[in-house]
């Protein structure tokens, strides 16, 4: 992984895990601004609460005008009062990275609940401290954070159906498989591979993390970056790093 980012401007941090064995490889693992990677933790907490009967995923709720924000997703353009179920909001939160849906889910769950789940999963460097598009909060020091190692660990749990419950984990992976942003981790991988991923970006930062179902071997990869002078170049670096990791896993298959 180090060779793939050598000489590149900015900060790159990555983690790869082989879920079957638990082996992991780290590159400059560090706490960085999470961008939309935090939505993986929000998704997991929503399914946990649903499993406890504390959230009805089929309940229909209206989108309030105050919740509508930009950045990504169809609900940015929705009329106030548009009705969606919690399940639909969770789906667009991941598939389209919809920020309005995300903020509605955060309001329903509570930030402290999401953070408690992250802590219970052993993710001590992960924190949800602000809603999406709340740049005033970020400027005030209330930012969302995580590390590649912690995101990768949660995705490995999802792969093994050890995160929330087997049924919930399978449902979450199915949603991640539908994410529409395919310009980073999946971009250069063989067409036969499948990637259940969540990307994220902020000014100067590009991330992607996912479960890669390869032709011969499955693994998890999370890549985060920051201080990038050129985000498009950063996306290309992540795509090339992803292919490097894919090729390594497929050329180092245990006997």
Secondary structure, DSSP 8 states (H G I E B T S, - for coil): -HHHHTT-SSEEEEEEEETTTTEEEEES---EE-GGGHHHHHHHHHHHHHHTTS--TT-EEE--GGG---SSSGGGG--TT-EEEHHHHHHHHHHS--HHHHHHHHHHH-HHHHHHHHHHTT-TT-B--S-TT-HHHHHTT---EE-HHHHHHHHHHHHHT-SS-HHHHHHHHHHHTT-S--SSTTTTS-TT-EEEEEEEEETTEEEEEEEEE-SS-EEEEEEEEES-S-HHHHHHHHHHHHHHHHHHHHHS---
